[in-house]
Amino acid sequence: MLLHIRRPTAVATLACLLPVSQSFFAGTTIVGIPRHHHNKGHNSRRTLHGATMTSMMSAGGTAAGGSAAALKGAAGIVWFKYSDLRLEDHEPLALAHRESAQVAHVFCIDDRWFGQTRRGTNKMSAARCRFLLESVADLRARLRERGSDLLVRRGHPEDVIPALAARLGGGAAAAVTLFTHTDVCSEEADVHSAVKSALAAASSAGSGGGAAVAVKEAWGNTLHDVADLPFDFPSGVPEVFTQFRKSVESKYSCKMRPPVPLPSPFRPVPTGTTQDDGEASAPGAIPTTEELGLGTAPERDARSVLPFNGGETAGLRRVQSYIWDEDRLREYKVTRNGLLGSGFSSKFSPWLALGCLSPRTIVKEVRKYEKDRVANDSTYWLIFELLWRDFFRYSAVKNGNSIFHLGGPRRDAGRQRWLDDAGSLEAWKEGETGYPFIDANMRELKASGFMSNRGRQVVASFFTRDLQMDWRLGAEHFEEYLLDHDPASNWGNWNYVAGVGSDPREDRYFNIEKQAKTYDADGAYMRHWLPELAVLPTTALQTPGGITTMLRHMHAIPTSVYPDPIAPLKFSKAGGGRGGGRVGGDGRGGRGGGGRGGGGKRGGGGKGGNSGRKFKASRLQT
């Protein structure tokens, strides 16, 4: 789940589907003779995603150029990434098994994922890492069920993949091709580019038997392929979601393709894919969270809305349960702002973030549900939320690294005084702000790796508007703990909450008291996550400052047990201001991902410990 926005009032109908045979790849590169150069900088993704789309698969069962003669001796490598850990609706996988006689599947566990931010916090919590490792294990199991396997290598992809290609090219393979999805954000795109450069260098050096390695890249993980968008990509991506939605939902403007079928048959695994030491355990072991330096993942908290097991199998099971077995889809629009229980929203987002589920697979089930049971506002609304996810991914390509800068795509770092107060940051993270509705949500995040859409809106507004903290610190914390972390979605959402995104109406404020009374009317959610306050009357929990000295004495709740508010609200009910009329359905919540921060090109938190110090705009921008 993520951070939400303004909804349309009428139900729209998504356009018809393209036949699956009309499949497009974002160009083919013969490494050593690059077709497109990946330039770094603000427009670095133009060469990846703005390339002319070329048809790579024919209407028949064999890929274009994939005749029996061409298949003989051809080896394919499917590079699975952090964002596509599935078999269903996986275009590179399908094409690899159509064009190759043998196919190796590889996933690289990159230690750079588990580093620390500039503030010394982890980029990934142990619980989030566990979800990832479970997803990798499930992918391997599903491949083995089909007579194949997954090579798991711990290392940098730019080292691992050229070595694997060289091993295959130096063996019986007459030709080697790498099949993979393209990437959206800079860190991932830079690794993708580094792999291509390393393959080119290896080819020039004459390794791999002297054979050039072709690289075939597919756009994926959205409802709409970029080749089908009704505007120039990425320059023509609308600045505002409503404009984007109307454009892609127009009956004749944008087609949504059906999911790509599973390969049939699965080609055999190439020989010669053992580790360099020649051990029999060729596939490679999946490391533990301890081996990755994150310590032991905590036991799953029984208070969580779901246990959230990683992997495509668990994701498909959740789709079956939510849509069909529990029949929740018919009331999604009504219940989606809930806080407690497993059924108030789909909670597909963790599996979407890691690509265990494809959004097109979900839409396929929604369309079947509409045909077999009911089509209403709720069935549309689930697709509407997936459109938000598309919008953030396309916008991330258009806006480049600006989404990670203090001033955001608006490039307006000076619009307010952004603070870096270590005490306020720690209190917010730990759920010790003295505002029960804020604290309940923050404790849920840390304990379970999940927070509702409504909760994300409110805690982000409090962080940026009331505490006036540098919004990137909030995005960084979301990255560490959210199981559904996705850089494009949550950094785009934090841009919006902070008022530095491209939407001119980005100036929302969520009144804590109004939100608590509307969405936790009986206080059950706050009592669920704040047991020390369970005996207090509901109004005391909902009202800022409602935990009075008298109530503390009556119920033995000193400030050492639960703190007083750490700061006054900037737009409290008593002080007037912007709180009342700008909340409700107009706010934006989180759709499928946490934030991204830390090292590399993305904005880190800066140095902590200096209460009230403002970030200089130039310090963390790149």
Phi and psi in degrees as a GROMACS rama.xvg file:
@    title "Ramachandran Plot"
@    xaxis  label "Phi"
@    yaxis  label "Psi"
@TYPE xy
-145.804  -128.713  LEU-2
-128.914  112.166  LEU-3
-91.3758  175.323  HIS-4
-141.353  -158.112  ILE-5
-70.2501  137.069  ARG-6
-103.236  148.616  ARG-7
-73.1646  155.818  PRO-8
-89.3567  -20.1733  THR-9
-114.708  149.664  ALA-10
-77.699  129.239  VAL-11
-106.942  160.741  ALA-12
-109.552  126.845  THR-13
-74.6692  154.427  LEU-14
-72.5001  170.729  ALA-15
-69.0513  170.096  CYS-16
-98.3586  146.987  LEU-17
-80.8496  148.345  LEU-18
-63.6889  145.551  PRO-19
-63.6138  -21.3403  VAL-20
-65.538  -22.2668  SER-21
-84.806  72.5543  GLN-22
-104.854  136.721  SER-23
-122.281  140.084  PHE-24
-114.011  149.153  PHE-25
-80.0404  56.3981  ALA-26
86.4459  158.934  GLY-27
-121.104  134.722  THR-28
-114.956  128.649  THR-29
-91.8057  108.298  ILE-30
-61.6893  130.636  VAL-31
107.348  -26.3372  GLY-32
-130.265  71.9816  ILE-33
-62.7257  135.632  PRO-34
-84.6642  -36.5477  ARG-35
-128.331  141.006  HIS-36
-100.9  131.786  HIS-37
-90.0053  99.1405  HIS-38
-81.6781  137.801  ASN-39
-81.8501  159.995  LYS-40
115.624  -166.783  GLY-41
-59.4922  -39.1037  HIS-42
-103.61  28.976  ASN-43
-64.0119  -23.6665  SER-44
-86.6251  -3.68366  ARG-45
-60.1801  -37.0085  ARG-46
-75.9465  -24.779  THR-47
-81.8691  -47.7905  LEU-48
-106.56  -11.9045  HIS-49
-97.9961  5.9906  GLY-50
-69.4187  156.341  ALA-51
-63.4545  128.74  THR-52
-81.0951  133.595  MET-53
-122.916  137.143  THR-54
-69.0033  129.217  SER-55
-115.161  -15.2758  MET-56
-125.99  136.631  MET-57
-90.1705  173.594  SER-58
-70.047  -19.5679  ALA-59
-79.6995  -175.826  GLY-60
-77.6117  -12.0399  GLY-61
-107.824  140.189  THR-62
-63.6504  155.367  ALA-63
-54.5477  127.137  ALA-64
80.952  3.35096  GLY-65
-98.2502  48.5651  GLY-66
-69.5719  167.56  SER-67
-57.9596  -38.5439  ALA-68
-66.3619  -40.1164  ALA-69
-68.7227  -33.5132  ALA-70
-70.0773  -28.8499  LEU-71
-59.782  118.921  LYS-72
82.1049  -4.93439  GLY-73
-81.0237  134.002  ALA-74
-114.857  135.151  ALA-75
-113.536  146.987  GLY-76
-120.131  121.033  ILE-77
-98.0264  114.712  VAL-78
-92.7017  100.357  TRP-79
-75.8299  140.255  PHE-80
-117.021  174.122  LYS-81
-56.574  -24.5308  TYR-82
-107.497  11.5707  SER-83
-146.336  48.27  ASP-84
-85.2408  67.1722  LEU-85
-151.784  169.022  ARG-86
-106.067  -36.7621  LEU-87
-75.1538  141.792  GLU-88
52.4591  51.0215  ASP-89
-122.827  96.6075  HIS-90
-63.8746  -43.6698  GLU-91
-59.604  -39.5617  PRO-92
-62.3301  -47.3455  LEU-93
-61.4432  -44.7095  ALA-94
-68.3647  -37.9061  LEU-95
-58.9342  -41.9112  ALA-96
-78.8211  -12.9918  HIS-97
-88.826  -31.6062  ARG-98
-99.4254  -9.00784  GLU-99
-121.174  151.342  SER-100
-82.8174  -31.4366  ALA-101
-135.441  145.913  GLN-102
-136.217  126.8  VAL-103
-102.705  138.575  ALA-104
-112.939  130.587  HIS-105
-133.894  142.793  VAL-106
-131.296  129.237  PHE-107
-103.94  124.777  CYS-108
-91.8214  106.168  ILE-109
-93.4124  118.367  ASP-110
-60.0769  -19.3666  ASP-111
-65.7149  -21.1099  ARG-112
-68.3723  -24.2903  TRP-113
-108.122  18.4982  PHE-114
-77.3536  -164.39  GLY-115
-119.596  156.731  GLN-116
-77.6007  176.596  THR-117
-67.5426  -15.2453  ARG-118
-91.936  -2.71207  ARG-119
88.1784  9.84476  GLY-120
-92.2544  156.262  THR-121
-71.4547  143.841  ASN-122
-72.0609  -26.2237  LYS-123
-141.83  130.213  MET-124
-75.3668  163.162  SER-125
-63.4217  -35.8052  ALA-126
-68.0241  -40.5909  ALA-127
-66.6645  -38.0254  ARG-128
-63.9954  -39.9901  CYS-129
-58.7046  -42.9561  ARG-130
-60.4783  -40.9662  PHE-131
-62.7781  -49.3871  LEU-132
-65.0244  -35.6961  LEU-133
-63.471  -36.6813  GLU-134
-68.0776  -38.8077  SER-135
-65.7732  -44.1965  VAL-136
-61.6307  -39.2077  ALA-137
-67.6843  -39.6998  ASP-138
-60.6204  -44.0327  LEU-139
-61.1886  -44.7478  ARG-140
-61.9109  -40.7359  ALA-141
-68.8649  -35.584  ARG-142
-67.1226  -41.4615  LEU-143
-65.4965  -32.6768  ARG-144
-60.9009  -22.3933  GLU-145
-106.598  18.9177  ARG-146
77.7157  14.4886  GLY-147
-117.479  -160.567  SER-148
-162.825  168.821  ASP-149
-120.616  122.9  LEU-150
-81.5812  123.822  LEU-151
-111.077  120.204  VAL-152
-125.767  131.412  ARG-153
-92.8547  112.716  ARG-154
163.106  -178.676  GLY-155
-79.6135  132.805  HIS-156
-55.7423  -33.9765  PRO-157
-68.2258  -12.5123  GLU-158
-99.4261  -43.1116  ASP-159
-69.3074  -48.3206  VAL-160
-69.8233  -44.2979  ILE-161
-59.7264  -35.4985  PRO-162
-65.4813  -41.1292  ALA-163
-66.3883  -42.4966  LEU-164
-62.1979  -39.8237  ALA-165
-65.0569  -38.9482  ALA-166
-63.8613  -43.0052  ARG-167
-70.4929  -42.7885  LEU-168
-67.3449  -27.0574  GLY-169
-84.9474  -3.53605  GLY-170
-100.854  -133.572  GLY-171
-84.1382  -12.1262  ALA-172
-69.5745  130.665  ALA-173
-80.4046  -27.2383  ALA-174
-151.28  147.355  ALA-175
-125.051  133.3  VAL-176
-129.03  135.091  THR-177
-97.4645  127.427  LEU-178
-114.311  129.864  PHE-179
-162.506  165.591  THR-180
-85.7462  151.869  HIS-181
-77.6439  171.647  THR-182
-120.195  160.801  ASP-183
-100.139  -49.3385  VAL-184
-101.936  164.553  CYS-185
-62.9661  -46.0096  SER-186
-60.3319  -44.4535  GLU-187
-68.3545  -42.6388  GLU-188
-64.5756  -34.9011  ALA-189
-67.5003  -38.3244  ASP-190
-65.5882  -43.2446  VAL-191
-55.8161  -46.6289  HIS-192
-65.3062  -37.9788  SER-193
-64.7375  -35.6281  ALA-194
-63.498  -45.8085  VAL-195
-63.1048  -39.8192  LYS-196
-65.3883  -40.8319  SER-197
-66.5073  -37.9569  ALA-198
-64.6946  -39.9751  LEU-199
-64.5808  -41.7321  ALA-200
-64.8002  -40.2724  ALA-201
-64.9965  -38.584  ALA-202
-65.0054  -42.1104  SER-203
-65.055  -32.4944  SER-204
-79.8488  -7.98455  ALA-205
87.2121  9.80694  GLY-206
-78.9277  171.847  SER-207
69.3781  30.2081  GLY-208
72.0565  10.8076  GLY-209
81.1597  -0.758945  GLY-210
-83.9716  133.008  ALA-211
-70.2828  148.421  ALA-212
-104.88  120.11  VAL-213
-79.9586  144.914  ALA-214
-121.109  121.463  VAL-215
-115.195  122.106  LYS-216
-116.27  131.929  GLU-217
-115.348  141.989  ALA-218
-76.6151  140.987  TRP-219
-157.118  -177.921  GLY-220
70.9676  20.8519  ASN-221
-132.699  167.198  THR-222
-67.0915  -41.6538  LEU-223
-112.442  133.496  HIS-224
-72.9775  145.068  ASP-225
-63.1945  -24.0545  VAL-226
-68.9739  -18.4239  ALA-227
-101.568  -3.53415  ASP-228
-65.9992  144.748  LEU-229
-84.9621  23.121  PRO-230
-149.656  162.646  PHE-231
-63.3245  137.417  ASP-232
-116.914  131.578  PHE-233
-95.0932  -4.84347  PRO-234
-62.1108  -29.8165  SER-235
-92.3559  5.56784  GLY-236
-60.2828  123.882  VAL-237
-58.869  148.635  PRO-238
-73.7036  -26.8951  GLU-239
-116.667  138.221  VAL-240
-58.6208  -42.4525  PHE-241
-57.8284  -41.0445  THR-242
-64.3485  -42.1316  GLN-243
-61.5307  -48.5434  PHE-244
-59.4449  -47.613  ARG-245
-62.0746  -35.2487  LYS-246
-67.2033  -49.3392  SER-247
-77.8368  -22.2695  VAL-248
-87.015  -8.80369  GLU-249
-56.1853  135.124  SER-250
-54.3188  -33.9244  LYS-251
-112.143  6.45401  TYR-252
-97.2491  -35.7036  SER-253
-142.757  124.551  CYS-254
-96.2759  142.238  LYS-255
-105.318  124.115  MET-256
-80.5261  149.983  ARG-257
-74.3902  164.477  PRO-258
-60.6591  145.862  PRO-259
-75.1386  129.665  VAL-260
-65.2867  158.466  PRO-261
-62.4112  148.058  LEU-262
-60.0353  143.504  PRO-263
-150.514  109.63  SER-264
-86.9668  170.986  PRO-265
-80.4555  129.345  PHE-266
-72.7832  155.913  ARG-267
-68.5842  158.061  PRO-268
-75.7957  136.226  VAL-269
-63.7665  149.316  PRO-270
-76.7997  160.59  THR-271
81.9825  25.6203  GLY-272
-108.664  23.433  THR-273
-72.8717  165.682  THR-274
-64.6177  163.063  GLN-275
-59.201  -28.9722  ASP-276
-82.0177  -0.557735  ASP-277
74.4425  12.7247  GLY-278
-64.4453  154.509  GLU-279
-69.0353  -23.0817  ALA-280
-77.6394  60.4906  SER-281
-56.2483  -40.0102  ALA-282
-62.1884  -27.3419  PRO-283
91.112  139.167  GLY-284
-79.377  146.843  ALA-285
-86.1008  119.643  ILE-286
-69.2641  167.276  PRO-287
-96.5792  167.974  THR-288
-63.1978  -32.9261  THR-289
-65.3757  -42.9257  GLU-290
-66.1886  -23.1248  GLU-291
-90.9128  4.9855  LEU-292
83.6828  14.7149  GLY-293
-103.691  -0.52541  LEU-294
78.4608  -175.347  GLY-295
-80.591  130.344  THR-296
-66.945  136.48  ALA-297
-66.298  156.771  PRO-298
-59.4423  146.199  GLU-299
-62.7087  130.489  ARG-300
-73.179  126.835  ASP-301
-64.1397  -17.6852  ALA-302
-81.7342  -8.60192  ARG-303
-64.8538  152.536  SER-304
-66.0967  -27.5638  VAL-305
-150.294  156.962  LEU-306
-73.0348  -23.2869  PRO-307
52.7234  77.4239  PHE-308
-90.9193  138.675  ASN-309
-77.6057  156.348  GLY-310
117.987  156.498  GLY-311
-62.0552  -37.6412  GLU-312
-60.2006  -47.1442  THR-313
-66.6609  -37.1125  ALA-314
-64.3764  -45.6138  GLY-315
-65.005  -34.8106  LEU-316
-64.2504  -38.711  ARG-317
-66.4024  -39.6991  ARG-318
-60.4522  -46.6909  VAL-319
-60.8042  -44.2253  GLN-320
-66.4832  -50.415  SER-321
-68.8874  -46.8197  TYR-322
-79.5847  -45.1792  ILE-323
-103.273  -57.1165  TRP-324
-65.9124  -45.3666  ASP-325
-93.4529  -10.4041  GLU-326
54.2373  45.5207  ASP-327
-85.4165  -20.7242  ARG-328
-60.9991  -34.2264  LEU-329
-63.0557  -18.2789  ARG-330
-120.72  15.8971  GLU-331
-55.7382  -45.3543  TYR-332
-63.0708  -31.6441  LYS-333
-78.3835  -36.5658  VAL-334
-99.4958  -7.53989  THR-335
-62.6348  -19.5123  ARG-336
-93.5061  17.0389  ASN-337
-69.273  173.546  GLY-338
-128.101  -28.5653  LEU-339
-118.491  143.758  LEU-340
95.9175  165.593  GLY-341
-86.1559  -17.9336  SER-342
-102.012  -1.7084  GLY-343
-72.7603  -22.8204  PHE-344
-145.114  170.887  SER-345
-68.6097  -38.0981  SER-346
58.1024  33.5636  LYS-347
-76.3017  -14.2052  PHE-348
-58.9392  -39.494  SER-349
-60.4117  -38.077  PRO-350
-75.6849  -31.4723  TRP-351
-66.7621  -39.9708  LEU-352
-62.033  -37.808  ALA-353
-93.8485  4.86249  LEU-354
71.3287  15.5422  GLY-355
-67.4153  -27.9253  CYS-356
-119.179  140.429  LEU-357
-93.8529  138.545  SER-358
-60.1192  -29.7518  PRO-359
-71.9174  -29.7906  ARG-360
-64.8459  -40.0439  THR-361
-64.4267  -45.0665  ILE-362
-63.2984  -36.8666  VAL-363
-57.8976  -42.6464  LYS-364
-68.9761  -37.7588  GLU-365
-62.2577  -44.2787  VAL-366
-63.1135  -38.8387  ARG-367
-66.1541  -40.4823  LYS-368
-62.7434  -42.6283  TYR-369
-61.9877  -35.5126  GLU-370
-74.9969  -40.6967  LYS-371
-88.7006  -28.1398  ASP-372
-124.267  -72.3669  ARG-373
-157.536  144.158  VAL-374
-115.799  120.487  ALA-375
-149.996  -170.452  ASN-376
-58.9618  -34.8897  ASP-377
-69.2729  -40.0407  SER-378
-66.3356  -38.0941  THR-379
-65.4593  -38.0615  TYR-380
-64.9977  -30.7053  TRP-381
-66.6481  -40.2832  LEU-382
-67.3678  -37.5379  ILE-383
-56.2333  -42.6051  PHE-384
-65.4932  -35.892  GLU-385
-68.0341  -31.5003  LEU-386
-62.7148  -37.8852  LEU-387
-58.2589  -41.7437  TRP-388
-61.6616  -45.1913  ARG-389
-56.4424  -47.2158  ASP-390
-57.988  -43.9352  PHE-391
-66.1893  -36.3107  PHE-392
-69.1789  -45.2613  ARG-393
-63.5614  -41.0537  TYR-394
-65.3448  -34.8454  SER-395
-63.5379  -37.653  ALA-396
-66.5633  -44.1017  VAL-397
-64.5673  -44.5018  LYS-398
-87.1961  -12.9519  ASN-399
59.7893  -147.93  GLY-400
-70.0423  -5.97302  ASN-401
-61.5981  -24.3286  SER-402
-68.2279  -15.8229  ILE-403
-99.7011  -2.65988  PHE-404
-90.1334  155.962  HIS-405
-56.3066  -40.9916  LEU-406
-83.8648  -5.06616  GLY-407
59.9894  -168.868  GLY-408
-57.9591  -26.244  PRO-409
-74.1579  -17.2627  ARG-410
53.9327  49.8081  ARG-411
-129.549  65.4656  ASP-412
-67.4299  -21.7452  ALA-413
-93.8312  11.0857  GLY-414
-67.1043  -22.3278  ARG-415
-153.923  168.65  GLN-416
-85.2263  104.796  ARG-417
-85.5034  128.877  TRP-418
-104.429  157.686  LEU-419
-130.802  79.2421  ASP-420
-103.106  113.354  ASP-421
-61.2577  -38.5372  ALA-422
-66.2391  -44.3317  GLY-423
-64.8939  -40.4814  SER-424
-62.0471  -46.4824  LEU-425
-65.0978  -41.681  GLU-426
-62.718  -41.3006  ALA-427
-64.2584  -45.9878  TRP-428
-61.0595  -41.266  LYS-429
-87.1662  -2.53999  GLU-430
69.449  45.7238  GLY-431
-130.332  42.0324  GLU-432
-87.4744  -15.0483  THR-433
87.7599  2.7201  GLY-434
-112.763  103.816  TYR-435
-54.7937  -38.645  PRO-436
-67.0716  -39.0873  PHE-437
-64.5689  -48.2767  ILE-438
-66.9003  -36.4147  ASP-439
-61.9311  -43.673  ALA-440
-65.3979  -42.5582  ASN-441
-68.4572  -34.3243  MET-442
-70.8364  -35.9074  ARG-443
-61.1115  -43.6419  GLU-444
-57.7417  -49.9398  LEU-445
-70.0427  -32.8045  LYS-446
-81.4803  -31.2576  ALA-447
-121.783  -15.7939  SER-448
79.3581  11.6893  GLY-449
-136.806  150.259  PHE-450
-149.723  142.239  MET-451
-64.0709  160.914  SER-452
-55.7352  -46.557  ASN-453
-61.8264  -44.0641  ARG-454
-61.0336  -40.0744  GLY-455
-64.1029  -37.919  ARG-456
-61.5499  -46.173  GLN-457
-71.3313  -44.5882  VAL-458
-69.0479  -32.1811  VAL-459
-70.3466  -39.438  ALA-460
-63.0062  -45.1411  SER-461
-59.5366  -43.0143  PHE-462
-64.2295  -44.6471  PHE-463
-88.3907  -33.4026  THR-464
-93.6094  -47.9706  ARG-465
-83.1608  -47.5257  ASP-466
-82.8531  -18.6981  LEU-467
57.6773  32.6546  GLN-468
-80.0501  150.783  MET-469
-54.1037  116.694  ASP-470
-59.55  -25.5279  TRP-471
-66.1771  -27.0445  ARG-472
-67.4296  -35.0508  LEU-473
-68.3751  -43.547  GLY-474
-61.7132  -37.5969  ALA-475
-63.6061  -42.1346  GLU-476
-66.7871  -40.3337  HIS-477
-60.5238  -39.4498  PHE-478
-60.1313  -42.4873  GLU-479
-63.3562  -40.7474  GLU-480
-107.655  -28.9957  TYR-481
-68.8796  126.051  LEU-482
-64.5578  -27.5321  LEU-483
-97.9457  28.918  ASP-484
-55.759  127.984  HIS-485
-144.38  120.02  ASP-486
-60.7687  -42.5753  PRO-487
-64.8979  -43.6855  ALA-488
-67.3042  -53.4746  SER-489
-79.6859  -32.3687  ASN-490
-68.2102  -35.932  TRP-491
-62.7149  -40.532  GLY-492
-67.8563  -41.3926  ASN-493
-66.1942  -34.8256  TRP-494
-53.8414  -45.9992  ASN-495
-65.2649  -49.5081  TYR-496
-61.0198  -38.5019  VAL-497
-78.1541  -10.0859  ALA-498
77.6607  23.2426  GLY-499
-115.643  9.30787  VAL-500
-83.2618  -168.411  GLY-501
-88.3835  -15.7533  SER-502
-74.0341  122.745  ASP-503
-66.2174  -15.0891  PRO-504
-95.5096  13.5684  ARG-505
-75.568  81.927  GLU-506
-152.63  49.0944  ASP-507
-86.5244  146.3  ARG-508
-135.017  134.001  TYR-509
-107.016  115.323  PHE-510
-73.6461  117.876  ASN-511
-60.0535  -44.922  ILE-512
-62.9405  -45.0094  GLU-513
-63.0189  -42.5729  LYS-514
-63.5083  -44.4151  GLN-515
-63.7278  -43.3346  ALA-516
-69.8192  -31.1137  LYS-517
-79.3102  -43.9912  THR-518
-106.755  -8.9928  TYR-519
-137.251  59.4588  ASP-520
-59.6718  -34.1808  ALA-521
-98.991  0.834862  ASP-522
75.7244  8.78997  GLY-523
-62.93  -39.1073  ALA-524
-66.0232  -45.7306  TYR-525
-63.2305  -39.6794  MET-526
-67.9256  -32.0944  ARG-527
-61.3337  -42.8464  HIS-528
-101.337  -10.0688  TRP-529
-125.928  70.2425  LEU-530
-60.8704  -24.4454  PRO-531
-66.7801  -15.6546  GLU-532
-108.21  9.43873  LEU-533
-60.3478  -28.119  ALA-534
-82.7953  -9.9408  VAL-535
-77.5499  151.916  LEU-536
-65.132  150.807  PRO-537
-58.4224  -40.8208  THR-538
-61.4554  -32.991  THR-539
-67.17  -33.6842  ALA-540
-74.5341  -35.3276  LEU-541
-82.2115  -27.2279  GLN-542
-94.5497  122.073  THR-543
-55.3886  128.008  PRO-544
78.8871  8.37074  GLY-545
-74.2154  -16.4716  GLY-546
-85.7039  87.256  ILE-547
-77.9243  167.848  THR-548
-59.4224  -39.8766  THR-549
-62.4938  -43.9795  MET-550
-64.7232  -38.051  LEU-551
-61.3038  -43.9962  ARG-552
-67.252  -42.7406  HIS-553
-61.4788  -38.185  MET-554
-112.088  11.3436  HIS-555
54.8272  55.1528  ALA-556
-121.18  79.7029  ILE-557
-69.9517  168.285  PRO-558
-66.3711  -16.7512  THR-559
-72.7488  -19.8713  SER-560
-91.5963  -45.2988  VAL-561
-144.506  128.335  TYR-562
-77.7974  161.288  PRO-563
-71.3746  162.755  ASP-564
-54.4413  135.349  PRO-565
-78.0927  -18.4488  ILE-566
-159.514  150.525  ALA-567
-70.7238  153.382  PRO-568
-77.4174  134.982  LEU-569
-70.9092  -30.7758  LYS-570
-128.444  54.1727  PHE-571
-71.0241  165.262  SER-572
-60.2733  -40.612  LYS-573
-66.3054  -31.8219  ALA-574
-91.6745  3.74491  GLY-575
72.1803  -141.116  GLY-576
88.5667  -152.254  GLY-577
-99.2109  5.0077  ARG-578
-67.8866  -42.0203  GLY-579
-68.5839  -55.6797  GLY-580
-89.3621  3.39795  GLY-581
-115.305  19.3256  ARG-582
-108.445  -137.487  VAL-583
60.9384  -133.38  GLY-584
-78.2443  -0.888979  GLY-585
-90.0262  -10.7368  ASP-586
-80.134  169.722  GLY-587
-113.429  136.534  ARG-588
-116.933  -171.883  GLY-589
-94.952  128.812  GLY-590
-112.466  84.8059  ARG-591
85.6763  27.9207  GLY-592
-179.343  156.434  GLY-593
-93.1829  -173.527  GLY-594
-88.8137  175.589  GLY-595
-133.968  135.762  ARG-596
-154.042  -156.741  GLY-597
86.9713  -143.938  GLY-598
-76.5619  -161.928  GLY-599
65.2044  -145.157  GLY-600
-83.4612  -14.5827  LYS-601
-84.8535  152.838  ARG-602
-63.0257  124.856  GLY-603
-91.498  -175.129  GLY-604
-85.6338  -12.8703  GLY-605
79.8987  -171.853  GLY-606
-90.4269  136.423  LYS-607
-96.4141  179.269  GLY-608
97.0437  -10.4768  GLY-609
-102.971  98.1956  ASN-610
-58.6208  127.39  SER-611
80.3077  2.08631  GLY-612
-75.3793  135.672  ARG-613
-87.0977  140.758  LYS-614
-69.4515  137.518  PHE-615
-82.5912  136.608  LYS-616
-58.835  -30.6112  ALA-617
-83.233  -12.8149  SER-618
-68.4762  -42.8665  ARG-619
-111.979  -0.735692  LEU-620
-83.365  151.93  GLN-621
